[in-house]
Amino acid sequence: MQEVPPVTPTPPPQSIPETPAVSQGDATDQFGLSFESLLQIVLTQLTYQDPLEPMDNFEFVSQLAQFSQIQLTQSTNDNLELLVNAQTTSQAASLLGRNVDITAGTNTLTGVVTAVAFDQGVASLTLETTGGQTISGLPLSNVTQIRETP
């Protein structure tokens, strides 16, 4: 009987082609790879595994569960980001016509909010001060006090 030489697996490619990220880059920044890239790693692992010593089923299912958890985390982060943006918009819009105090450097400005502007999801206010001066581009995050207009 003739002896069969051992099968040596072909090594995986040195680089895995990049695929587009599922979300707006949050997961790519956090984990270094997109969900599709992680799945491609699993497929590459399966393609080049030793057929005489295949991956343990428990280990494989565990890896799939981890990838599923990463995808769920990405989706949750995207939804939370949308919620925070909606809340910021609502909060900024609710200040229209109200008296507010806003810190600007070492000074505190007091006046009525006359306009709200949004630039890349960041709200800025336009304030008409008690002295009649109009100041634009004041960050929503600098509001220190809100009062009803008399």
VENMO-V52439 format. One record per pair of residues at least 24 apart in sequence whose ideal C-beta (glycine too) atoms are under 6 Angstrom apart, sorted by the first residue. I is the first residue (numbers start at 0). J is the second residue. D is the distance in Angstrom with one decimal. If there is no record, write none. Layout:
i=I j=J d=D
i=I j=J d=D
This chain:
i=8 j=47 d=5.2
i=8 j=49 d=5.0
i=9 j=47 d=5.9
i=11 j=43 d=5.1
i=11 j=47 d=4.9
i=15 j=39 d=5.4
i=21 j=73 d=5.5
i=22 j=73 d=4.8
i=22 j=77 d=4.9
i=25 j=76 d=5.0
i=26 j=73 d=4.2
i=34 j=70 d=5.0
i=37 j=66 d=5.2
i=84 j=120 d=5.2
i=87 j=122 d=5.6
i=91 j=115 d=4.6
i=91 j=122 d=3.8
i=91 j=139 d=5.2
i=96 j=148 d=5.8
i=97 j=145 d=5.7
i=97 j=148 d=5.9
i=98 j=146 d=4.2
i=98 j=148 d=5.5
i=99 j=142 d=5.3
i=99 j=145 d=5.3
i=100 j=143 d=4.8
i=100 j=144 d=4.1
i=101 j=137 d=5.1
i=101 j=141 d=4.9
i=101 j=142 d=5.4
i=102 j=141 d=4.9
i=102 j=143 d=5.8
